[in-house]
Amino acid sequence: MIPPGHPAIPKPRIGVLLINLGTPDAADAPSVRRYLAEFLSDRRVVEIPPIAWQPILRGIILRTRPKKSAHAYQQVWRDDGSPLAAFTRRQAMALAGAFGDGVMVDWAMRYGRPAIAERLQAMKDAGCERILIAPLYPQYCAATTATANDKAFAHLATMRWQPAIRTLPPYHDDPAYIGALKDSIEASLAQLDFKPDAIIASFHGMPQRTLEQGDPYHCHCRKTARLLGAAMGRDLIVAFQSRFGRAKWLEPATDTTLEALPAKGVRKVAIVAPGFSADCLETLEELAIRGRESFEAAGGTHFAYLPCLNDEPGSIAMLRSILARELEGWVRVP
């Protein structure tokens, strides 16, 4: 029995926090500048010592890049905001109630809002004594999965009464994920008015040194593409996009791959981004818009960008499956 005057104690619950990369609050230069300042100051993202990197970031990049990036965001911004935020929110909404009445599902962004610390605290305040932190990156990388977990644990370090925590492992080779990708891609291909000569699987790039230092990201991407190609019964061309800076990045690069294909007789292509759980600037602007321009300028005749899994039914079923597995022992999923 609770004694008189004791603070209210919420009913014990379990939380699932979906986490994605992040987005500016608006498609304008000041919002993009704030977002890039946080993103590019992360030591997991840029591993150059701050004493050397921060003058470059503050003196050059944050003075020149926000306007250009804001223009790119404006081309893909939706009525309900950033595509990445909109789809992640819809994924969380679609999973509400999927694990029973005692499990709440929320979402957060590593950079920008809603912040990880804010949503973790909200879950704890709502009675969540156990929380599954779920970075939605199929392929593990220190610059994505690890930094999301870092941010969550940094807030836990400030809490006197911490909830029990689990983290979602990478699911790059999970049969449910490969199956969802296959079904989504084949459904998109069936809607095209042409048959692609090739399908490109474009993953976000990383500096080559991440592979040399033991990061499994490159291997995870290659395995995803191999399993997906086997499931579809055709080989995929693997490429890596979004190069930044002068360091050597994983190759082959998506842009140069697109530009080289027409000269090889490949004039009809479809491109998919299996490393992204939801469409975002890198898929909708970099691939669907600039990728098409590069390919057609090089002589390509037919180009199609195939959407990410987003919040389509197959995606939600896949997420429910892998999240339910990580909740075992905490809750009996109906």
Phi and psi in degrees as GROMACS dihedral restraints (atoms count N, CA, C in turn):
[ dihedral_restraints ]
;  ai    aj    ak    al  type     phi  dphi    fc
    3     4     5     6     1   -77.8    20    10
    4     5     6     7     1   125.2    20    10
    6     7     8     9     1   -67.7    20    10
    7     8     9    10     1   156.4    20    10
    9    10    11    12     1   -58.5    20    10
   10    11    12    13     1   140.2    20    10
   12    13    14    15     1    81.9    20    10
   13    14    15    16     1    -4.4    20    10
   15    16    17    18     1   -71.2    20    10
   16    17    18    19     1   139.9    20    10
   18    19    20    21     1   -56.5    20    10
   19    20    21    22     1   147.8    20    10
   21    22    23    24     1   -60.1    20    10
   22    23    24    25     1   138.5    20    10
   24    25    26    27     1  -112.9    20    10
   25    26    27    28     1   114.9    20    10
   27    28    29    30     1   -68.6    20    10
   28    29    30    31     1   156.1    20    10
   30    31    32    33     1   -63.7    20    10
   31    32    33    34     1   134.0    20    10
   33    34    35    36     1   -57.8    20    10
   34    35    36    37     1   135.2    20    10
   36    37    38    39     1  -138.3    20    10
   37    38    39    40     1   173.0    20    10
   39    40    41    42     1  -119.8    20    10
   40    41    42    43     1   140.8    20    10
   42    43    44    45     1  -116.3    20    10
   43    44    45    46     1   147.7    20    10
   45    46    47    48     1  -125.6    20    10
   46    47    48    49     1   117.0    20    10
   48    49    50    51     1  -109.6    20    10
   49    50    51    52     1   107.0    20    10
   51    52    53    54     1   -76.7    20    10
   52    53    54    55     1   134.1    20    10
   54    55    56    57     1  -128.4    20    10
   55    56    57    58     1   132.9    20    10
   57    58    59    60     1  -126.9    20    10
   58    59    60    61     1  -178.2    20    10
   60    61    62    63     1   -63.4    20    10
   61    62    63    64     1   -57.9    20    10
   63    64    65    66     1   141.6    20    10
   64    65    66    67     1   173.3    20    10
   66    67    68    69     1  -164.4    20    10
   67    68    69    70     1   151.7    20    10
   69    70    71    72     1   -68.1    20    10
   70    71    72    73     1   162.1    20    10
   72    73    74    75     1   -72.6    20    10
   73    74    75    76     1   -25.8    20    10
   75    76    77    78     1  -151.6    20    10
   76    77    78    79     1   164.9    20    10
   78    79    80    81     1   -91.1    20    10
   79    80    81    82     1    55.2    20    10
   81    82    83    84     1  -132.5    20    10
   82    83    84    85     1   162.6    20    10
   84    85    86    87     1   -60.8    20    10
   85    86    87    88     1   -43.6    20    10
   87    88    89    90     1   -61.2    20    10
   88    89    90    91     1   -41.0    20    10
   90    91    92    93     1   -66.2    20    10
   91    92    93    94     1   -41.7    20    10
   93    94    95    96     1   -65.6    20    10
   94    95    96    97     1   -37.5    20    10
   96    97    98    99     1   -61.9    20    10
   97    98    99   100     1   -44.8    20    10
   99   100   101   102     1   -61.7    20    10
  100   101   102   103     1   -42.5    20    10
  102   103   104   105     1   -64.4    20    10
  103   104   105   106     1   -48.0    20    10
  105   106   107   108     1   -65.3    20    10
  106   107   108   109     1   -34.5    20    10
  108   109   110   111     1   -61.5    20    10
  109   110   111   112     1   -40.7    20    10
  111   112   113   114     1   -72.1    20    10
  112   113   114   115     1   -47.7    20    10
  114   115   116   117     1   -60.9    20    10
  115   116   117   118     1   -50.0    20    10
  117   118   119   120     1   -82.9    20    10
  118   119   120   121     1    -1.0    20    10
  120   121   122   123     1   -94.7    20    10
  121   122   123   124     1    -3.6    20    10
  123   124   125   126     1   -73.2    20    10
  124   125   126   127     1   123.1    20    10
  126   127   128   129     1   -66.1    20    10
  127   128   129   130     1   -20.2    20    10
  129   130   131   132     1   -74.8    20    10
  130   131   132   133     1   -28.1    20    10
  132   133   134   135     1   -86.9    20    10
  133   134   135   136     1   -48.9    20    10
  135   136   137   138     1  -117.1    20    10
  136   137   138   139     1   110.9    20    10
  138   139   140   141     1   -93.0    20    10
  139   140   141   142     1    15.4    20    10
  141   142   143   144     1   -76.9    20    10
  142   143   144   145     1   138.2    20    10
  144   145   146   147     1   -52.5    20    10
  145   146   147   148     1   133.8    20    10
  147   148   149   150     1   -53.0    20    10
  148   149   150   151     1   -34.4    20    10
  150   151   152   153     1   -62.3    20    10
  151   152   153   154     1   -27.7    20    10
  153   154   155   156     1   -93.8    20    10
  154   155   156   157     1   -34.9    20    10
  156   157   158   159     1   -81.5    20    10
  157   158   159   160     1   -42.2    20    10
  159   160   161   162     1   -60.2    20    10
  160   161   162   163     1   -40.3    20    10
  162   163   164   165     1   -60.7    20    10
  163   164   165   166     1   -35.6    20    10
  165   166   167   168     1   -68.9    20    10
  166   167   168   169     1   -45.4    20    10
  168   169   170   171     1   -61.6    20    10
  169   170   171   172     1   -51.5    20    10
  171   172   173   174     1   -75.7    20    10
  172   173   174   175     1   -32.5    20    10
  174   175   176   177     1   -88.1    20    10
  175   176   177   178     1   -25.9    20    10
  177   178   179   180     1  -123.2    20    10
  178   179   180   181     1   -61.1    20    10
  180   181   182   183     1   -62.7    20    10
  181   182   183   184     1   -47.9    20    10
  183   184   185   186     1   -74.6    20    10
  184   185   186   187     1    -6.4    20    10
  186   187   188   189     1   -93.5    20    10
  187   188   189   190     1   -24.4    20    10
  189   190   191   192     1  -114.4    20    10
  190   191   192   193     1   -36.2    20    10
  192   193   194   195     1   -78.2    20    10
  193   194   195   196     1   -33.5    20    10
  195   196   197   198     1   -55.8    20    10
  196   197   198   199     1   -41.3    20    10
  198   199   200   201     1   -63.7    20    10
  199   200   201   202     1   -44.0    20    10
  201   202   203   204     1   -65.1    20    10
  202   203   204   205     1   -44.0    20    10
  204   205   206   207     1   -67.6    20    10
  205   206   207   208     1   -35.5    20    10
  207   208   209   210     1   -62.0    20    10
  208   209   210   211     1   -39.3    20    10
  210   211   212   213     1   -61.8    20    10
  211   212   213   214     1   -40.6    20    10
  213   214   215   216     1   -64.5    20    10
  214   215   216   217     1   -44.1    20    10
  216   217   218   219     1   -61.5    20    10
  217   218   219   220     1   -37.9    20    10
  219   220   221   222     1   -60.6    20    10
  220   221   222   223     1   -27.8    20    10
  222   223   224   225     1   -74.9    20    10
  223   224   225   226     1   -19.2    20    10
  225   226   227   228     1  -121.4    20    10
  226   227   228   229     1    -3.6    20    10
  228   229   230   231     1   -62.4    20    10
  229   230   231   232     1   141.9    20    10
  231   232   233   234     1  -107.5    20    10
  232   233   234   235     1   169.1    20    10
  234   235   236   237     1   -60.6    20    10
  235   236   237   238     1   -30.4    20    10
  237   238   239   240     1   -98.5    20    10
  238   239   240   241     1    19.6    20    10
  240   241   242   243     1   103.0    20    10
  241   242   243   244     1  -154.1    20    10
  243   244   245   246     1   -60.3    20    10
  244   245   246   247     1   136.0    20    10
  246   247   248   249     1   -57.0    20    10
  247   248   249   250     1   -43.2    20    10
  249   250   251   252     1   -62.6    20    10
  250   251   252   253     1   -44.8    20    10
  252   253   254   255     1   -66.4    20    10
  253   254   255   256     1   -41.3    20    10
  255   256   257   258     1   -62.5    20    10
  256   257   258   259     1   -45.6    20    10
  258   259   260   261     1   -70.6    20    10
  259   260   261   262     1   -38.1    20    10
  261   262   263   264     1   -65.6    20    10
  262   263   264   265     1   -40.6    20    10
  264   265   266   267     1   -60.9    20    10
  265   266   267   268     1   -43.1    20    10
  267   268   269   270     1   -68.6    20    10
  268   269   270   271     1   -33.4    20    10
  270   271   272   273     1   -62.8    20    10
  271   272   273   274     1   -45.1    20    10
  273   274   275   276     1   -63.2    20    10
  274   275   276   277     1   -41.5    20    10
  276   277   278   279     1   -64.3    20    10
  277   278   279   280     1   -39.5    20    10
  279   280   281   282     1   -67.9    20    10
  280   281   282   283     1   -26.5    20    10
  282   283   284   285     1   -91.3    20    10
  283   284   285   286     1    -5.2    20    10
  285   286   287   288     1   -60.9    20    10
  286   287   288   289     1   126.9    20    10
  288   289   290   291     1    83.6    20    10
  289   290   291   292     1    -4.4    20    10
  291   292   293   294     1   -70.3    20    10
  292   293   294   295     1   -20.2    20    10
  294   295   296   297     1  -116.1    20    10
  295   296   297   298     1    15.5    20    10
  297   298   299   300     1   103.6    20    10
  298   299   300   301     1   166.0    20    10
  300   301   302   303     1   -64.7    20    10
  301   302   303   304     1   -25.5    20    10
  303   304   305   306     1   -87.4    20    10
  304   305   306   307     1     7.1    20    10
  306   307   308   309     1  -119.9    20    10
  307   308   309   310     1   122.0    20    10
  309   310   311   312     1  -102.6    20    10
  310   311   312   313     1   141.2    20    10
  312   313   314   315     1  -115.2    20    10
  313   314   315   316     1   129.1    20    10
  315   316   317   318     1  -135.1    20    10
  316   317   318   319     1   178.1    20    10
  318   319   320   321     1  -143.1    20    10
  319   320   321   322     1   156.9    20    10
  321   322   323   324     1  -154.1    20    10
  322   323   324   325     1   167.0    20    10
  324   325   326   327     1  -118.6    20    10
  325   326   327   328     1   141.3    20    10
  327   328   329   330     1   -65.6    20    10
  328   329   330   331     1   -39.3    20    10
  330   331   332   333     1  -122.5    20    10
  331   332   333   334     1   132.7    20    10
  333   334   335   336     1    91.1    20    10
  334   335   336   337     1  -154.1    20    10
  336   337   338   339     1  -126.3    20    10
  337   338   339   340     1   153.1    20    10
  339   340   341   342     1   -70.4    20    10
  340   341   342   343     1   138.4    20    10
  342   343   344   345     1   -76.2    20    10
  343   344   345   346     1   150.5    20    10
  345   346   347   348     1   -59.6    20    10
  346   347   348   349     1   -46.7    20    10
  348   349   350   351     1   -60.4    20    10
  349   350   351   352     1   -41.5    20    10
  351   352   353   354     1   -61.3    20    10
  352   353   354   355     1   -46.1    20    10
  354   355   356   357     1   -75.8    20    10
  355   356   357   358     1   -34.7    20    10
  357   358   359   360     1   -60.8    20    10
  358   359   360   361     1   -44.6    20    10
  360   361   362   363     1   -64.5    20    10
  361   362   363   364     1   -39.5    20    10
  363   364   365   366     1   -61.9    20    10
  364   365   366   367     1   -39.3    20    10
  366   367   368   369     1   -64.9    20    10
  367   368   369   370     1   -44.9    20    10
  369   370   371   372     1   -62.8    20    10
  370   371   372   373     1   -42.4    20    10
  372   373   374   375     1   -64.7    20    10
  373   374   375   376     1   -26.8    20    10
  375   376   377   378     1   -84.9    20    10
  376   377   378   379     1     1.3    20    10
  378   379   380   381     1   103.7    20    10
  379   380   381   382     1     7.0    20    10
  381   382   383   384     1   -74.1    20    10
  382   383   384   385     1   108.9    20    10
  384   385   386   387     1   -92.2    20    10
  385   386   387   388     1   -11.9    20    10
  387   388   389   390     1  -138.3    20    10
  388   389   390   391     1   131.4    20    10
  390   391   392   393     1  -133.7    20    10
  391   392   393   394     1   131.1    20    10
  393   394   395   396     1   -97.0    20    10
  394   395   396   397     1   114.7    20    10
  396   397   398   399     1   -86.7    20    10
  397   398   399   400     1   123.0    20    10
  399   400   401   402     1  -125.9    20    10
  400   401   402   403     1    83.4    20    10
  402   403   404   405     1   -66.5    20    10
  403   404   405   406     1   125.9    20    10
  405   406   407   408     1   -88.7    20    10
  406   407   408   409     1    57.7    20    10
  408   409   410   411     1  -117.3    20    10
  409   410   411   412     1   108.1    20    10
  411   412   413   414     1   -58.9    20    10
  412   413   414   415     1   -40.0    20    10
  414   415   416   417     1  -100.0    20    10
  415   416   417   418     1   128.5    20    10
  417   418   419   420     1   -71.9    20    10
  418   419   420   421     1   135.7    20    10
  420   421   422   423     1  -147.8    20    10
  421   422   423   424     1   144.4    20    10
  423   424   425   426     1   -60.9    20    10
  424   425   426   427     1   -32.5    20    10
  426   427   428   429     1   -78.5    20    10
  427   428   429   430     1    -4.7    20    10
  429   430   431   432     1  -125.1    20    10
  430   431   432   433     1   -74.2    20    10
  432   433   434   435     1   -60.0    20    10
  433   434   435   436     1   -50.2    20    10
  435   436   437   438     1   -64.3    20    10
  436   437   438   439     1   -40.4    20    10
  438   439   440   441     1   -71.2    20    10
  439   440   441   442     1   -29.9    20    10
  441   442   443   444     1   -65.0    20    10
  442   443   444   445     1   -44.9    20    10
  444   445   446   447     1   -64.7    20    10
  445   446   447   448     1   -40.4    20    10
  447   448   449   450     1   -54.6    20    10
  448   449   450   451     1   -46.5    20    10
  450   451   452   453     1   -65.4    20    10
  451   452   453   454     1   -38.6    20    10
  453   454   455   456     1   -64.7    20    10
  454   455   456   457     1   -45.7    20    10
  456   457   458   459     1   -70.4    20    10
  457   458   459   460     1   -27.5    20    10
  459   460   461   462     1   -63.3    20    10
  460   461   462   463     1   -38.4    20    10
  462   463   464   465     1   -72.7    20    10
  463   464   465   466     1   -37.3    20    10
  465   466   467   468     1   -58.9    20    10
  466   467   468   469     1   -32.2    20    10
  468   469   470   471     1   -65.5    20    10
  469   470   471   472     1   -18.0    20    10
  471   472   473   474     1   -92.4    20    10
  472   473   474   475     1    -6.4    20    10
  474   475   476   477     1   -95.7    20    10
  475   476   477   478     1   132.1    20    10
  477   478   479   480     1   -70.2    20    10
  478   479   480   481     1   -45.4    20    10
  480   481   482   483     1  -110.7    20    10
  481   482   483   484     1    97.9    20    10
  483   484   485   486     1   -85.6    20    10
  484   485   486   487     1   144.7    20    10
  486   487   488   489     1   -76.1    20    10
  487   488   489   490     1   159.5    20    10
  489   490   491   492     1   -70.0    20    10
  490   491   492   493     1   144.6    20    10
  492   493   494   495     1  -128.4    20    10
  493   494   495   496     1   138.9    20    10
  495   496   497   498     1  -126.8    20    10
  496   497   498   499     1   155.6    20    10
  498   499   500   501     1  -123.7    20    10
  499   500   501   502     1   144.0    20    10
  501   502   503   504     1   -74.2    20    10
  502   503   504   505     1   123.9    20    10
  504   505   506   507     1   -76.1    20    10
  505   506   507   508     1   166.4    20    10
  507   508   509   510     1   -61.2    20    10
  508   509   510   511     1   149.4    20    10
  510   511   512   513     1  -128.5    20    10
  511   512   513   514     1    32.6    20    10
  513   514   515   516     1   -61.0    20    10
  514   515   516   517     1   -26.9    20    10
  516   517   518   519     1  -117.7    20    10
  517   518   519   520     1    14.2    20    10
  519   520   521   522     1   -68.7    20    10
  520   521   522   523     1   129.9    20    10
  522   523   524   525     1   -55.7    20    10
  523   524   525   526     1   -33.5    20    10
  525   526   527   528     1   -66.5    20    10
  526   527   528   529     1   -39.1    20    10
  528   529   530   531     1   -69.4    20    10
  529   530   531   532     1   -47.2    20    10
  531   532   533   534     1   -61.3    20    10
  532   533   534   535     1   -41.7    20    10
  534   535   536   537     1   -64.5    20    10
  535   536   537   538     1   -40.5    20    10
  537   538   539   540     1   -64.9    20    10
  538   539   540   541     1   -41.8    20    10
  540   541   542   543     1   -61.1    20    10
  541   542   543   544     1   -48.1    20    10
  543   544   545   546     1   -57.0    20    10
  544   545   546   547     1   -49.5    20    10
  546   547   548   549     1   -63.5    20    10
  547   548   549   550     1   -41.6    20    10
  549   550   551   552     1   -65.6    20    10
  550   551   552   553     1   -45.9    20    10
  552   553   554   555     1   -64.5    20    10
  553   554   555   556     1   -44.4    20    10
  555   556   557   558     1   -65.8    20    10
  556   557   558   559     1   -35.1    20    10
  558   559   560   561     1   -65.9    20    10
  559   560   561   562     1   -39.8    20    10
  561   562   563   564     1   -68.4    20    10
  562   563   564   565     1   -40.6    20    10
  564   565   566   567     1   -62.3    20    10
  565   566   567   568     1   -36.4    20    10
  567   568   569   570     1   -65.5    20    10
  568   569   570   571     1   -20.5    20    10
  570   571   572   573     1   -90.7    20    10
  571   572   573   574     1    -6.1    20    10
  573   574   575   576     1   -78.1    20    10
  574   575   576   577     1   154.9    20    10
  576   577   578   579     1   -98.1    20    10
  577   578   579   580     1    17.4    20    10
  579   580   581   582     1  -148.7    20    10
  580   581   582   583     1   161.4    20    10
  582   583   584   585     1  -104.3    20    10
  583   584   585   586     1   117.5    20    10
  585   586   587   588     1   -64.4    20    10
  586   587   588   589     1   140.3    20    10
  588   589   590   591     1   -71.7    20    10
  589   590   591   592     1   -27.3    20    10
  591   592   593   594     1  -153.6    20    10
  592   593   594   595     1   153.6    20    10
  594   595   596   597     1  -118.2    20    10
  595   596   597   598     1   127.9    20    10
  597   598   599   600     1  -102.0    20    10
  598   599   600   601     1   130.0    20    10
  600   601   602   603     1  -101.0    20    10
  601   602   603   604     1   106.8    20    10
  603   604   605   606     1  -101.6    20    10
  604   605   606   607     1   121.5    20    10
  606   607   608   609     1  -108.0    20    10
  607   608   609   610     1   153.3    20    10
  609   610   611   612     1   -62.8    20    10
  610   611   612   613     1   136.8    20    10
  612   613   614   615     1   -77.1    20    10
  613   614   615   616     1   163.1    20    10
  615   616   617   618     1  -143.1    20    10
  616   617   618   619     1   152.9    20    10
  618   619   620   621     1   -57.0    20    10
  619   620   621   622     1   143.6    20    10
  621   622   623   624     1   -56.0    20    10
  622   623   624   625     1   -32.6    20    10
  624   625   626   627     1   -65.3    20    10
  625   626   627   628     1   -21.8    20    10
  627   628   629   630     1   -63.9    20    10
  628   629   630   631     1   -37.8    20    10
  630   631   632   633     1   -67.3    20    10
  631   632   633   634     1   -44.3    20    10
  633   634   635   636     1   -66.6    20    10
  634   635   636   637     1   -25.5    20    10
  636   637   638   639     1   -90.5    20    10
  637   638   639   640     1     3.2    20    10
  639   640   641   642     1   103.1    20    10
  640   641   642   643     1     6.1    20    10
  642   643   644   645     1   -69.9    20    10
  643   644   645   646     1   132.2    20    10
  645   646   647   648     1   -82.2    20    10
  646   647   648   649     1     2.6    20    10
  648   649   650   651     1   -54.8    20    10
  649   650   651   652     1   -50.7    20    10
  651   652   653   654     1   -58.5    20    10
  652   653   654   655     1   -43.7    20    10
  654   655   656   657     1   -65.4    20    10
  655   656   657   658     1   -39.3    20    10
  657   658   659   660     1   -63.8    20    10
  658   659   660   661     1   -41.7    20    10
  660   661   662   663     1   -62.9    20    10
  661   662   663   664     1   -46.1    20    10
  663   664   665   666     1   -62.1    20    10
  664   665   666   667     1   -39.3    20    10
  666   667   668   669     1   -68.4    20    10
  667   668   669   670     1   -41.2    20    10
  669   670   671   672     1   -56.4    20    10
  670   671   672   673     1   -48.1    20    10
  672   673   674   675     1   -64.1    20    10
  673   674   675   676     1   -39.4    20    10
  675   676   677   678     1   -65.1    20    10
  676   677   678   679     1   -45.6    20    10
  678   679   680   681     1   -67.1    20    10
  679   680   681   682     1   -39.3    20    10
  681   682   683   684     1   -66.1    20    10
  682   683   684   685     1   -43.8    20    10
  684   685   686   687     1   -60.8    20    10
  685   686   687   688     1   -41.6    20    10
  687   688   689   690     1   -63.6    20    10
  688   689   690   691     1   -40.3    20    10
  690   691   692   693     1   -65.2    20    10
  691   692   693   694     1   -33.8    20    10
  693   694   695   696     1   -88.7    20    10
  694   695   696   697     1   -11.7    20    10
  696   697   698   699     1    76.2    20    10
  697   698   699   700     1    27.8    20    10
  699   700   701   702     1  -155.5    20    10
  700   701   702   703     1   151.9    20    10
  702   703   704   705     1   -76.2    20    10
  703   704   705   706     1   146.9    20    10
  705   706   707   708     1  -111.8    20    10
  706   707   708   709     1   147.6    20    10
  708   709   710   711     1   -88.5    20    10
  709   710   711   712     1   120.5    20    10
  711   712   713   714     1   -94.2    20    10
  712   713   714   715     1   133.2    20    10
  714   715   716   717     1  -145.4    20    10
  715   716   717   718     1   165.2    20    10
  717   718   719   720     1  -128.2    20    10
  718   719   720   721     1   130.3    20    10
  720   721   722   723     1  -108.2    20    10
  721   722   723   724     1  -179.9    20    10
  723   724   725   726     1    64.3    20    10
  724   725   726   727     1    43.3    20    10
  726   727   728   729     1   -63.2    20    10
  727   728   729   730     1   147.1    20    10
  729   730   731   732     1  -146.4    20    10
  730   731   732   733     1   131.4    20    10
  732   733   734   735     1    83.8    20    10
  733   734   735   736     1  -173.9    20    10
  735   736   737   738     1   -94.9    20    10
  736   737   738   739     1   -12.3    20    10
  738   739   740   741     1   -66.8    20    10
  739   740   741   742     1   156.0    20    10
  741   742   743   744     1   -71.2    20    10
  742   743   744   745     1   131.7    20    10
  744   745   746   747     1  -111.5    20    10
  745   746   747   748     1   168.8    20    10
  747   748   749   750     1   -57.3    20    10
  748   749   750   751     1   142.9    20    10
  750   751   752   753     1  -128.4    20    10
  751   752   753   754     1   161.4    20    10
  753   754   755   756     1   -77.5    20    10
  754   755   756   757     1   153.8    20    10
  756   757   758   759     1   -79.5    20    10
  757   758   759   760     1   143.1    20    10
  759   760   761   762     1   -62.6    20    10
  760   761   762   763     1   -44.6    20    10
  762   763   764   765     1   -64.4    20    10
  763   764   765   766     1   -44.6    20    10
  765   766   767   768     1   -69.6    20    10
  766   767   768   769     1   -31.3    20    10
  768   769   770   771     1   -63.0    20    10
  769   770   771   772     1   -47.0    20    10
  771   772   773   774     1   -61.2    20    10
  772   773   774   775     1   -40.7    20    10
  774   775   776   777     1   -70.3    20    10
  775   776   777   778     1   -26.2    20    10
  777   778   779   780     1   -88.3    20    10
  778   779   780   781     1   -23.4    20    10
  780   781   782   783     1   -62.9    20    10
  781   782   783   784     1   -45.5    20    10
  783   784   785   786     1   -55.9    20    10
  784   785   786   787     1   -37.1    20    10
  786   787   788   789     1   -66.1    20    10
  787   788   789   790     1   -18.6    20    10
  789   790   791   792     1   -94.9    20    10
  790   791   792   793     1     7.0    20    10
  792   793   794   795     1    90.2    20    10
  793   794   795   796     1     4.2    20    10
  795   796   797   798     1   -96.7    20    10
  796   797   798   799     1    97.7    20    10
  798   799   800   801     1  -110.1    20    10
  799   800   801   802     1    -2.8    20    10
  801   802   803   804     1  -128.0    20    10
  802   803   804   805     1   115.7    20    10
  804   805   806   807     1  -132.6    20    10
  805   806   807   808     1   153.7    20    10
  807   808   809   810     1  -122.4    20    10
  808   809   810   811     1   143.9    20    10
  810   811   812   813     1  -128.8    20    10
  811   812   813   814     1   138.4    20    10
  813   814   815   816     1  -132.4    20    10
  814   815   816   817     1   153.4    20    10
  816   817   818   819     1  -121.1    20    10
  817   818   819   820     1    82.9    20    10
  819   820   821   822     1   -71.2    20    10
  820   821   822   823     1   -10.4    20    10
  822   823   824   825     1   -88.6    20    10
  823   824   825   826     1    -6.1    20    10
  825   826   827   828     1  -105.8    20    10
  826   827   828   829     1   127.5    20    10
  828   829   830   831     1   -80.5    20    10
  829   830   831   832     1   -14.0    20    10
  831   832   833   834     1  -152.5    20    10
  832   833   834   835     1   149.4    20    10
  834   835   836   837     1   -65.6    20    10
  835   836   837   838     1   148.1    20    10
  837   838   839   840     1  -157.6    20    10
  838   839   840   841     1  -171.5    20    10
  840   841   842   843     1   -55.4    20    10
  841   842   843   844     1   -42.8    20    10
  843   844   845   846     1   -67.3    20    10
  844   845   846   847     1   -24.5    20    10
  846   847   848   849     1   -95.9    20    10
  847   848   849   850     1   -45.9    20    10
  849   850   851   852     1   -79.2    20    10
  850   851   852   853     1   -29.5    20    10
  852   853   854   855     1  -102.6    20    10
  853   854   855   856     1   -51.0    20    10
  855   856   857   858     1   -67.8    20    10
  856   857   858   859     1   -43.3    20    10
  858   859   860   861     1   -89.3    20    10
  859   860   861   862     1   -56.8    20    10
  861   862   863   864     1   -67.5    20    10
  862   863   864   865     1   -32.8    20    10
  864   865   866   867     1   -99.9    20    10
  865   866   867   868     1   -63.0    20    10
  867   868   869   870     1   -70.4    20    10
  868   869   870   871     1   -33.9    20    10
  870   871   872   873     1   -62.5    20    10
  871   872   873   874     1   -43.7    20    10
  873   874   875   876     1   -60.6    20    10
  874   875   876   877     1   -45.6    20    10
  876   877   878   879     1   -59.1    20    10
  877   878   879   880     1   -44.3    20    10
  879   880   881   882     1   -64.5    20    10
  880   881   882   883     1   -43.6    20    10
  882   883   884   885     1   -65.8    20    10
  883   884   885   886     1   -46.1    20    10
  885   886   887   888     1   -69.8    20    10
  886   887   888   889     1   -35.4    20    10
  888   889   890   891     1   -64.5    20    10
  889   890   891   892     1   -27.3    20    10
  891   892   893   894     1   -86.4    20    10
  892   893   894   895     1    -1.8    20    10
  894   895   896   897     1   113.4    20    10
  895   896   897   898     1     2.1    20    10
  897   898   899   900     1   -68.9    20    10
  898   899   900   901     1   148.0    20    10
  900   901   902   903     1  -109.4    20    10
  901   902   903   904     1   -28.6    20    10
  903   904   905   906     1  -136.2    20    10
  904   905   906   907     1   130.2    20    10
  906   907   908   909     1  -139.7    20    10
  907   908   909   910     1   137.2    20    10
  909   910   911   912     1  -140.8    20    10
  910   911   912   913     1   130.3    20    10
  912   913   914   915     1   -95.3    20    10
  913   914   915   916     1   127.8    20    10
  915   916   917   918     1   -98.6    20    10
  916   917   918   919     1   127.4    20    10
  918   919   920   921     1   -65.4    20    10
  919   920   921   922     1   158.3    20    10
  921   922   923   924     1   -68.2    20    10
  922   923   924   925     1   176.2    20    10
  924   925   926   927     1   -65.3    20    10
  925   926   927   928     1   -33.4    20    10
  927   928   929   930     1    49.2    20    10
  928   929   930   931     1  -131.1    20    10
  930   931   932   933     1  -112.3    20    10
  931   932   933   934     1    24.0    20    10
  933   934   935   936     1   -66.7    20    10
  934   935   936   937     1   157.0    20    10
  936   937   938   939     1   -53.2    20    10
  937   938   939   940     1   -40.4    20    10
  939   940   941   942     1   -64.4    20    10
  940   941   942   943     1   -34.3    20    10
  942   943   944   945     1   -66.8    20    10
  943   944   945   946     1   -45.8    20    10
  945   946   947   948     1   -65.3    20    10
  946   947   948   949     1   -39.4    20    10
  948   949   950   951     1   -63.2    20    10
  949   950   951   952     1   -40.6    20    10
  951   952   953   954     1   -64.6    20    10
  952   953   954   955     1   -47.5    20    10
  954   955   956   957     1   -61.9    20    10
  955   956   957   958     1   -41.1    20    10
  957   958   959   960     1   -60.1    20    10
  958   959   960   961     1   -40.2    20    10
  960   961   962   963     1   -65.0    20    10
  961   962   963   964     1   -49.3    20    10
  963   964   965   966     1   -74.3    20    10
  964   965   966   967     1   -31.8    20    10
  966   967   968   969     1   -72.4    20    10
  967   968   969   970     1   -39.4    20    10
  969   970   971   972     1   -60.4    20    10
  970   971   972   973     1   -37.9    20    10
  972   973   974   975     1   -62.1    20    10
  973   974   975   976     1   -40.4    20    10
  975   976   977   978     1   -75.3    20    10
  976   977   978   979     1   -16.9    20    10
  978   979   980   981     1   -89.7    20    10
  979   980   981   982     1    -5.2    20    10
  981   982   983   984     1   -57.4    20    10
  982   983   984   985     1   137.8    20    10
  984   985   986   987     1    92.3    20    10
  985   986   987   988     1   -23.9    20    10
  987   988   989   990     1   -94.6    20    10
  988   989   990   991     1   -36.6    20    10
  990   991   992   993     1  -152.0    20    10
  991   992   993   994     1   147.2    20    10
  993   994   995   996     1   -92.8    20    10
  994   995   996   997     1   108.4    20    10
  996   997   998   999     1   -74.8    20    10
  997   998   999  1000     1   127.8    20    10
